[in-house]
Amino acid sequence: MEKISSCGYEWTIGLISQNSEHTLDSCLAKILNQLLGESCVYAFYFSKSLSIRQTPCLTFASMGEQLKNEHKIAVEEIDVPPLLERLKKLNQDVQLLSLAQLQILPVRYQGLVLGFLAVHDQSIIPSSGHTVLNHVLNVYVHQLATLQYARVDPLTQLLNRQTFDEKIIDIVAGKDAWLVRDSEQKKSWYMAIADIDLFKHVNDNYGHVIGDEVILLVAQLLKSNFRVGDYVFRYGGEEFAIVFPCRDEGEAMQKLDSVRGVIADTRFPQVGNVTISMGFVELKDAGQVAEFVNRADRALYQSKQDGRNRVTAFSNLKDKGCDHSSGDIELF
């Protein structure tokens, strides 16, 4: 801990200069290694959605090969919910909670406990280090919030198209493995494209103001019916994209169809009932973002051809090389 010194300024600049969640995590991990020392055993748990609805996940941990296994287990297999409840009851000015084998530093955002840094008690953190560590964690959280708000669609408050491309690249590269590994069951990532059926009729018959209200309500229904850790994007116009982990394709289909049903059963003001069609694909094998989008889009097209208000998996297409020539059929 003697490494904790007057480097706070340089660490702050390093964190706020990061322009992606992945590089921000890497920068924080590097700083923690410098602060705590290479031999220190620690784990960082955080709710990346900045929401108390999401249980903090193990984001990263110390990686030294010389670390004792029992120490690593102590910080990486914490029963998070009861610890989180205990942290929520602490006064705002409490910087450290000491447990049997661990020292816990709560991580707060806007007064809410969204995660914590767990340090094994083999490396006692002196009181002089608490302030520096908490400052670094606070800068990390605010930079993460800045990155997220810059990637939000102004109408729907969903993530925007630019963020979609970045997230697919990260997932295919394995940079979002923290979300999948937090479950005991092996999971895969899936990506769906959803489109409001016959949306042109809404704009033509009710005007663009009502059209925007329909887009906003569909966005709210999508966001509220997916898990906090899933990613919901406004892909463009009346199209949305959802990126989420599931055990298998059957579970992914069931989830998407359930959300489709919720939207179909909702009565929209002035417009009445509105439906959506979806197509989805598993994000497996290294590929370009455009390739995955094209596959999901083909499945979406099939849903439109089959009568709309349905979900189609790319793997179920008979002709996976078909194009989108629709002739005189108004599919969208």
FENQUI-V890435 format. One record per run of one state. SS is the DSSP state (~ for helix, > for strand, _ for the rest). FROM is the first residue (numbers start at 0). TO is the last residue. If there is no record, write none. Layout:
ss->[SS SS]
from->[FROM FROM]
to->[TO TO]
This chain:
ss->[_ ~ _ ~ _ > _ > _ ~ _ ~ _ > _ > _ > _ ~ _ > _ > _ ~ _ ~ _ > _ ~ _ ~ _ > _ > _ ~ _ > _ > _ > _ ~ _ > ~ _]
from->[0 7 16 20 36 41 46 56 61 68 76 79 88 96 98 101 109 111 120 126 149 151 152 158 159 160 172 176 181 187 196 198 206 207 225 230 236 238 246 248 264 266 268 271 273 275 282 288 305 310 313 316]
to->[6 15 19 35 40 45 55 60 67 75 78 87 95 97 100 108 110 119 125 148 150 151 157 158 159 171 175 180 186 195 197 205 206 224 229 235 237 245 247 263 265 267 270 272 274 281 287 304 309 312 315 331]
